[in-house]
Amino acid sequence: MDFLDRCITDFDKALKAIAGIGSAARASPAQGVLEPADQAEQVLSGAEQRHSAALMRVNHVGEVCAQALYDAQGRFSRREETRRQFELAAREEADHLAWTVQRVQELGSHVSLLNPLWYGGAYLFGTLAARMGDARNLGFVAETERQVAAHLSRHLEALPARDAKSRAIVEQMRSDEIAHGDAARALGAAEMPAPVRGAMRAASKVMTTVAYYI
């Protein structure tokens, strides 16, 4: 029954992540954004709103993938200390998941229609990383978070200057991702080979390009 219970729990978690259902333990950073005295300064044009929504949809897909990755990597980790780190990071990523889906909806758009594909692919990669041992498993996290932080930095440049709420969310996400990478390195993450880093960048490029539109 323990195995069956885990399967049911994992399936429920996957469905919620894919559908964009979840709650955050921390308040969204967007709630702390002060509205300007002149509300006209805050109003996004139609093009800006669509662009912001697409970027936040991409970020939501990243969080769907993070849930799958951390679940798989934590489940198949060999050390208890490593599993605890994955559980902690996954809880913070769950906040990101809830924040991004809320912001996408506020901007009048929808989450990616390909979320089942993104989740399944990420779970597979997480399982493979975990099977390579804890050092490689943590190395995969460290490299993933390094690339994600760089991706979020680019989004901060690309988001409309007037979209203060999306920018606040992305800034907090970037801070958390950097911390996750630092924690993985502190636990003994191994450096990923250059071909693996390149393949990760290529896969990320495909995902971010497609999710912007679908």
C-alpha positions in Angstrom: 0.0 0.0 0.0 2.9 2.4 0.6 3.9 2.1 -3.0 0.3 2.6 -4.2 -0.1 5.6 -1.9 3.0 7.2 -3.3 1.8 6.6 -6.9 -1.6 8.2 -6.1 0.1 11.1 -4.3 2.5 11.7 -7.3 -0.3 11.5 -9.8 -2.4 14.0 -7.8 0.6 16.3 -7.6 1.2 16.0 -11.3 -2.4 16.8 -12.2 -2.4 19.9 -10.0 0.8 21.2 -11.4 -0.3 20.6 -15.0 -3.7 22.2 -14.4 -2.3 25.2 -12.6 -4.0 24.3 -9.3 -2.1 25.1 -6.1 -1.6 27.4 -3.2 1.5 29.3 -2.1 2.9 29.3 1.4 4.2 32.8 0.9 2.3 35.8 -0.4 2.9 36.7 -4.0 5.5 39.5 -4.3 3.0 41.2 -6.6 0.8 42.0 -3.5 3.5 44.3 -2.2 3.7 46.4 -5.3 2.5 49.9 -4.6 0.2 51.4 -7.2 1.3 54.7 -8.6 -0.7 57.8 -7.8 -1.4 58.2 -11.5 -3.1 54.9 -12.5 -2.6 55.7 -16.2 1.1 55.1 -15.7 0.3 51.5 -14.7 -2.1 50.5 -17.4 -0.5 48.2 -20.0 -1.3 48.5 -23.7 -2.9 45.5 -25.4 0.5 44.4 -26.9 2.3 44.8 -23.5 -0.4 42.8 -21.7 -0.1 39.9 -24.3 3.7 40.0 -24.1 3.7 39.9 -20.3 1.2 37.1 -20.2 3.3 35.1 -22.7 6.4 35.6 -20.6 4.7 34.6 -17.4 3.3 31.5 -19.1 6.8 30.5 -20.0 7.8 31.1 -16.4 4.8 29.0 -15.3 6.0 26.1 -17.5 9.4 26.4 -15.9 7.7 25.8 -12.5 5.7 22.9 -13.8 9.0 21.4 -14.9 10.6 22.2 -11.5 7.9 20.3 -9.7 8.5 17.2 -11.9 12.3 17.5 -11.7 12.4 17.9 -7.9 9.9 15.2 -7.3 11.8 12.7 -9.4 15.2 13.8 -8.2 14.2 13.7 -4.5 12.4 10.3 -4.8 15.5 8.6 -6.3 18.2 10.4 -4.3 20.4 8.2 -2.2 21.1 10.5 0.8 18.5 11.7 3.2 20.2 15.1 3.2 19.8 15.4 -0.5 16.2 14.4 -0.4 15.5 17.0 2.3 17.0 19.7 0.1 14.8 18.7 -2.9 11.8 18.8 -0.7 12.6 22.3 0.6 13.3 23.6 -2.9 10.1 22.0 -4.2 8.0 23.8 -1.6 9.5 27.2 -2.7 9.0 26.2 -6.4 5.3 25.5 -5.5 5.0 29.2 -4.5 6.4 30.2 -7.9 3.9 27.9 -9.5 1.0 29.5 -7.7 2.3 33.1 -8.3 2.9 32.6 -12.0 -0.5 31.0 -12.8 -2.3 33.8 -10.8 -0.4 36.4 -12.8 -1.1 34.7 -16.1 -4.8 34.7 -15.3 -4.7 38.4 -14.1 -3.3 39.2 -17.5 -6.2 37.5 -19.2 -4.3 34.5 -20.6 -3.9 30.8 -20.0 -1.3 28.3 -19.0 0.5 26.2 -21.6 -1.7 23.6 -23.3 1.4 21.4 -23.5 1.9 21.2 -19.7 1.4 17.4 -19.7 4.3 17.1 -22.1 6.6 19.4 -20.2 5.9 17.7 -16.9 6.4 14.2 -18.3 9.7 15.2 -20.0 11.0 16.9 -16.9 10.1 13.9 -14.7 12.1 11.6 -17.0 15.1 13.9 -16.9 14.9 14.1 -13.1 14.8 10.4 -12.8 17.8 9.9 -15.1 19.8 12.6 -13.2 19.0 10.9 -9.9 20.1 7.5 -11.2 23.6 8.9 -11.9 24.2 9.4 -8.1 23.8 12.3 -5.7 26.8 14.3 -6.9 25.5 14.3 -10.6 22.0 14.7 -9.4 22.9 17.9 -7.5 25.1 19.0 -10.3 22.0 18.8 -12.6 20.2 21.1 -10.2 23.0 23.6 -9.9 23.3 23.9 -13.7 19.5 24.0 -14.1 19.2 26.8 -11.6 22.1 28.7 -13.1 20.4 28.6 -16.5 17.0 29.5 -15.0 18.5 32.5 -13.1 20.0 33.8 -16.4 16.6 33.2 -18.2 14.8 35.2 -15.5 17.3 38.0 -15.8 16.5 38.2 -19.5 12.8 38.3 -18.7 13.3 41.2 -16.4 14.8 43.0 -19.3 12.0 41.9 -21.6 9.0 42.6 -19.4 7.3 46.0 -19.9 8.6 48.6 -17.5 5.1 49.3 -16.4 4.3 45.7 -15.4 5.6 46.1 -11.9 3.7 43.1 -10.5 5.2 40.6 -13.0 8.6 42.1 -12.4 8.3 41.7 -8.6 7.4 38.0 -9.0 10.2 37.3 -11.4 12.8 39.1 -9.2 11.8 36.9 -6.2 11.8 33.8 -8.3 15.4 34.6 -9.5 16.5 35.1 -5.9 15.1 31.8 -4.9 16.6 29.9 -7.9 20.1 31.3 -7.1 19.7 30.1 -3.5 18.7 26.6 -4.7 21.7 26.4 -6.9 24.0 27.5 -4.1 22.5 24.9 -1.8 23.1 22.2 -4.3 26.7 23.2 -4.7 27.2 23.3 -0.9 26.0 19.6 -0.8 28.6 18.5 -3.3 27.2 19.1 -6.7 29.4 17.8 -9.5 30.1 20.0 -12.6 28.0 19.0 -15.6 30.0 18.1 -18.7 29.9 20.7 -21.5 27.8 18.6 -23.9 25.2 18.1 -21.1 25.1 21.8 -20.4 24.6 22.5 -24.1 21.8 19.9 -24.4 20.1 21.5 -21.4 20.3 25.0 -23.0 18.9 23.6 -26.3 16.0 21.9 -24.5 15.2 25.0 -22.6 15.2 27.1 -25.8 12.7 24.8 -27.4 10.5 24.9 -24.3 10.6 28.7 -23.8 10.0 29.3 -27.5 7.0 27.0 -27.8 5.4 27.9 -24.4 5.5 31.6 -25.4 2.8 30.9 -27.9 1.1 27.6 -26.8 
